[in-house]
Amino acid sequence: MRKFLICAISVIILLMAAAPLLAETSQIQARDIAENELILCLSNGTNSGRVVDEAGLMSAEEANALRIKLDAISNEQRCDVIVVTTSSANIRSEYDAMVYADDFFDYNDYGYGSGSDGILLLVSVQGNDRFYWFSAHGRGSTAFRDSTTIYMGEEIVPYLKDGDYYGAFIRYSDLAESVLRTVNSGKAYSVPKGTLDSMWIFISIAAGVVVSFIITGIMKGKLKSVRTQATANSYIRSGSINITNCRDTFLYSRVRRTERVSASDGDSRSSHTSSSGKTHTGTGGSF
């Protein structure tokens, strides 16, 4: 009986000593499972390839047509152009959208060639939380600078707000193709400035000319009593002024220096590192 008690006490002591180790092992296993579930969630879209419509924002026909278009652009320009939609409840801010887009690009092995060149447009729709984000990598980061993706965002947001997601993705793909064609030809892509229709420009000029003729005609009619004279003696009162000496005196000088901004300063790239350790650039917003 005595030996039995000693054995029982020894077993209890051993179990108490091993309990913290078992708890820590369980936590590590749970964390590994959670990470694997996150990666699995990122990889399980309802569509494969360069179009992943997880949120169901397009019909099957629209998704297929968009996939064909993006495949053609990507292969011709040698840079992946990707569209991903999601309704993940974990995206509650632009930062969350950035992290999701970067990880989706990395963990699904997107990117053309050895440099993993590409750009991904993420659209997240979950209740009132609606965000978009452009994630570029490799040569995609060189082609799609911040000013370019900001302009692309301004172009697609009106479609997104109207619920025309397919229209937004078509506009995005057209712009991406234009940017890549320009960059691949050895030129720098310039964001288009606001332009007016030529007819309205002509109308504005003509209207300005007509109005100016009317105003100057009225002013000319009020000056009929004025005659051209060689001097202004008639405006001088006799004896009112008598200049005896004239000289120029230097008072002071003022120099203002303004730093010259180089062309590259206004077209920067905001880079950051994703959870996989890769460098990405991009911009985004809400709608």
C-alpha positions as CSV (number, residue, x, y, z in Angstrom):
1,M,0.0,0.0,0.0
2,R,2.8,2.3,0.8
3,K,4.5,1.6,-2.5
4,F,1.3,2.3,-4.3
5,L,0.9,5.7,-2.7
6,I,4.4,6.7,-3.5
7,C,3.9,5.7,-7.2
8,A,0.6,7.6,-7.4
9,I,2.2,10.8,-5.9
10,S,5.1,10.5,-8.4
11,V,2.7,10.2,-11.3
12,I,0.7,13.3,-10.1
13,I,3.9,15.3,-9.8
14,L,5.1,14.3,-13.3
15,L,1.7,15.3,-14.8
16,M,1.8,18.7,-13.1
17,A,5.3,19.4,-14.4
18,A,4.3,18.4,-18.0
19,A,1.0,20.4,-18.1
20,P,2.7,23.7,-19.1
21,L,4.6,22.0,-21.9
22,L,1.4,20.3,-23.2
23,A,-0.5,23.6,-23.1
24,E,2.2,25.4,-25.1
25,T,2.3,22.6,-27.7
26,S,-1.5,22.9,-28.1
27,Q,-1.2,26.7,-28.6
28,I,1.5,26.3,-31.3
29,Q,-0.6,23.6,-33.1
30,A,-3.7,25.9,-32.9
31,R,-1.7,28.8,-34.3
32,D,-0.3,26.7,-37.2
33,I,-3.8,25.5,-38.0
34,A,-5.1,29.1,-38.0
35,E,-2.3,30.2,-40.4
36,N,-3.0,27.2,-42.7
37,E,-6.7,28.1,-42.7
38,L,-5.9,31.7,-43.6
39,I,-3.7,30.6,-46.6
40,L,-6.3,28.1,-47.6
41,C,-9.0,30.8,-47.4
42,L,-6.8,33.0,-49.7
43,S,-6.4,30.2,-52.2
44,N,-10.0,29.0,-52.4
45,G,-11.7,31.4,-54.8
46,T,-14.8,30.4,-56.8
47,N,-12.9,31.2,-60.0
48,S,-9.4,30.2,-61.0
49,G,-6.6,32.0,-62.9
50,R,-6.5,35.7,-63.2
51,V,-10.1,36.3,-62.1
52,V,-11.2,35.2,-58.7
53,D,-14.8,36.4,-58.0
54,E,-15.1,35.1,-54.5
55,A,-17.8,37.8,-53.6
56,G,-19.9,36.9,-56.7
57,L,-20.0,40.4,-58.1
58,M,-20.1,39.1,-61.7
59,S,-22.1,36.6,-63.7
60,A,-20.4,33.5,-65.0
61,E,-20.4,34.9,-68.5
62,E,-18.8,38.2,-67.3
63,A,-16.2,36.5,-65.3
64,N,-15.2,34.2,-68.2
65,A,-15.1,37.2,-70.7
66,L,-12.9,39.1,-68.2
67,R,-10.6,36.2,-67.7
68,I,-10.0,35.8,-71.4
69,K,-9.3,39.5,-71.7
70,L,-6.8,39.5,-68.8
71,D,-5.1,36.4,-70.0
72,A,-4.5,38.0,-73.4
73,I,-3.2,41.2,-71.9
74,S,-0.9,39.4,-69.4
75,N,0.6,37.1,-72.0
76,E,1.1,39.9,-74.6
77,Q,2.6,42.4,-72.1
78,R,4.4,39.8,-70.0
79,C,3.0,41.0,-66.8
80,D,0.1,39.5,-64.8
81,V,-3.1,41.6,-64.6
82,I,-5.4,40.1,-62.0
83,V,-8.8,40.8,-60.5
84,V,-9.9,39.4,-57.1
85,T,-13.1,40.1,-55.2
86,T,-13.9,39.0,-51.7
87,S,-16.5,39.5,-49.0
88,S,-14.1,38.7,-46.1
89,A,-15.2,40.1,-42.8
90,N,-11.6,40.6,-41.8
91,I,-11.2,43.6,-44.2
92,R,-12.4,46.7,-42.2
93,S,-9.9,49.3,-43.5
94,E,-7.7,50.2,-46.4
95,Y,-4.7,48.7,-44.5
96,D,-6.6,45.4,-44.2
97,A,-7.3,45.5,-48.0
98,M,-3.6,46.1,-48.7
99,V,-2.5,43.2,-46.5
100,Y,-5.1,40.9,-48.1
101,A,-4.2,41.9,-51.7
102,D,-0.4,41.5,-51.1
103,D,-0.9,38.0,-49.4
104,F,-3.3,36.8,-52.1
105,F,-0.7,37.8,-54.8
106,D,2.1,36.0,-53.0
107,Y,0.5,32.9,-51.6
108,N,-1.2,32.1,-54.9
109,D,2.0,32.4,-56.9
110,Y,0.9,35.2,-59.1
111,G,3.4,37.1,-61.2
112,Y,4.7,36.7,-64.7
113,G,8.2,35.2,-65.2
114,S,11.0,34.9,-62.8
115,G,10.5,38.4,-61.4
116,S,6.8,37.7,-60.5
117,D,5.8,40.8,-62.4
118,G,2.1,41.8,-62.0
119,I,-0.6,44.0,-60.6
120,L,-3.7,42.8,-58.7
121,L,-6.9,44.7,-58.2
122,L,-8.8,43.7,-55.0
123,V,-12.4,44.7,-54.5
124,S,-13.8,43.9,-51.0
125,V,-17.6,44.2,-50.4
126,Q,-18.9,43.3,-46.9
127,G,-21.9,45.2,-45.7
128,N,-21.0,48.9,-45.5
129,D,-17.2,48.1,-45.7
130,R,-16.3,48.5,-49.3
131,F,-12.7,48.9,-50.3
132,Y,-10.4,48.5,-53.3
133,W,-6.6,48.1,-53.5
134,F,-4.0,47.9,-56.3
135,S,-1.1,45.6,-55.3
136,A,1.9,45.6,-57.7
137,H,5.1,43.6,-57.6
138,G,8.2,43.2,-59.7
139,R,8.1,45.1,-63.0
140,G,4.5,45.9,-62.1
141,S,5.8,48.2,-59.4
142,T,7.9,50.0,-61.9
143,A,5.1,50.4,-64.4
144,F,2.3,51.2,-62.0
145,R,3.5,54.1,-59.9
146,D,1.4,55.7,-57.2
147,S,0.2,58.5,-59.5
148,T,-0.9,55.9,-62.0
149,T,-2.8,53.7,-59.6
150,I,-4.4,56.8,-58.0
151,Y,-5.6,57.8,-61.5
152,M,-6.9,54.2,-62.2
153,G,-8.8,54.3,-58.9
154,E,-10.4,57.6,-59.9
155,E,-11.5,56.0,-63.1
156,I,-13.1,52.8,-61.6
157,V,-14.7,54.2,-58.5
158,P,-17.7,55.7,-60.3
159,Y,-18.4,52.2,-61.7
160,L,-18.0,50.6,-58.3
161,K,-20.3,53.1,-56.6
162,D,-23.0,52.3,-59.3
163,G,-22.6,48.6,-58.7
164,D,-21.3,48.1,-62.2
165,Y,-18.4,45.9,-61.1
166,Y,-17.9,44.3,-64.5
167,G,-17.6,47.8,-66.0
168,A,-15.0,48.7,-63.4
169,F,-12.9,45.7,-64.1
170,I,-13.1,46.3,-67.9
171,R,-12.0,49.9,-67.4
172,Y,-9.2,48.6,-65.1
173,S,-8.0,46.1,-67.7
174,D,-8.0,48.7,-70.5
175,L,-6.0,51.1,-68.4
176,A,-3.5,48.4,-67.3
177,E,-3.0,47.4,-71.0
178,S,-2.4,51.0,-71.9
179,V,0.1,51.5,-69.1
180,L,2.0,48.3,-70.0
181,R,2.1,49.1,-73.7
182,T,3.6,52.5,-73.0
183,V,6.2,51.2,-70.6
184,N,7.2,48.2,-72.7
185,S,7.8,50.6,-75.6
186,G,10.4,52.4,-73.5
187,K,8.4,55.4,-72.6
188,A,7.1,56.7,-69.3
189,Y,3.4,56.6,-68.8
190,S,1.9,60.0,-68.1
191,V,-1.4,60.4,-66.3
192,P,-3.9,62.1,-68.7
193,K,-4.8,65.6,-67.7
194,G,-8.4,66.9,-67.9
195,T,-9.4,67.5,-71.5
196,L,-12.4,69.3,-73.1
197,D,-14.2,68.5,-76.3
198,S,-12.8,70.5,-79.2
199,M,-16.3,71.8,-80.0
200,W,-16.7,73.3,-76.6
201,I,-13.3,74.9,-76.8
202,F,-14.3,76.6,-80.1
203,I,-17.6,77.8,-78.6
204,S,-15.8,79.2,-75.6
205,I,-13.3,81.1,-77.8
206,A,-16.0,82.5,-80.1
207,A,-18.2,83.6,-77.2
208,G,-15.2,85.3,-75.6
209,V,-14.4,87.2,-78.8
210,V,-18.0,88.3,-79.3
211,V,-18.3,89.5,-75.7
212,S,-15.0,91.4,-75.8
213,F,-16.1,93.2,-79.1
214,I,-19.3,94.3,-77.4
215,I,-17.6,95.6,-74.3
216,T,-14.8,97.5,-76.2
217,G,-17.4,98.9,-78.5
218,I,-19.3,100.4,-75.6
219,M,-16.1,101.8,-74.1
220,K,-15.0,103.3,-77.4
221,G,-18.4,105.1,-77.7
222,K,-17.8,106.8,-74.4
223,L,-14.4,108.2,-75.5
224,K,-15.5,110.2,-78.6
225,S,-14.4,113.5,-76.9
226,V,-10.9,112.3,-76.5
227,R,-8.4,113.3,-79.2
228,T,-4.8,112.1,-79.8
229,Q,-2.2,114.6,-78.6
230,A,1.6,114.6,-78.9
231,T,2.2,115.7,-75.2
232,A,0.3,115.8,-71.9
233,N,0.8,119.5,-71.3
234,S,-2.9,120.0,-71.0
235,Y,-3.0,117.9,-67.9
236,I,-0.3,119.9,-66.1
237,R,-1.3,123.0,-64.0
238,S,1.0,125.9,-64.7
239,G,3.6,126.4,-61.9
240,S,2.4,123.4,-59.9
241,I,5.7,121.4,-60.3
242,N,9.3,122.5,-60.8
243,I,11.9,119.7,-61.0
244,T,15.5,121.0,-60.4
245,N,17.4,117.8,-59.8
246,C,17.0,114.1,-60.7
247,R,18.9,111.0,-59.5
248,D,18.5,107.2,-58.9
249,T,19.1,105.9,-55.4
250,F,19.5,102.2,-54.7
251,L,17.5,101.2,-51.6
252,Y,17.7,97.4,-51.1
253,S,17.3,94.0,-52.8
254,R,15.3,90.9,-51.9
255,V,16.2,87.4,-53.1
256,R,13.8,84.5,-52.6
257,R,15.0,80.9,-53.1
258,T,12.6,78.0,-53.9
259,E,13.8,74.4,-54.0
260,R,13.3,73.0,-57.4
261,V,11.3,69.8,-57.4
262,S,12.5,67.1,-59.7
263,A,10.2,65.2,-62.0
264,S,10.6,62.0,-60.1
265,D,9.5,63.5,-56.8
266,G,5.9,63.8,-57.9
267,D,5.7,60.3,-59.2
268,S,7.0,58.2,-56.3
269,R,6.3,54.6,-55.3
270,S,5.2,53.7,-51.7
271,S,6.7,50.3,-51.1
272,H,6.0,48.0,-48.2
273,T,6.8,44.4,-47.3
274,S,4.1,41.7,-47.2
275,S,3.9,38.8,-44.7
276,S,5.8,36.6,-47.1
277,G,8.7,39.0,-47.2
278,K,8.2,40.3,-50.7
279,T,8.1,44.0,-51.6
280,H,4.9,45.5,-53.0
281,T,3.6,48.9,-54.0
282,G,0.1,50.2,-54.5
283,T,-2.7,52.5,-53.5
284,G,-6.4,52.1,-52.7
285,G,-9.4,53.6,-51.1
286,S,-13.1,53.1,-50.2
287,F,-16.3,53.5,-52.3
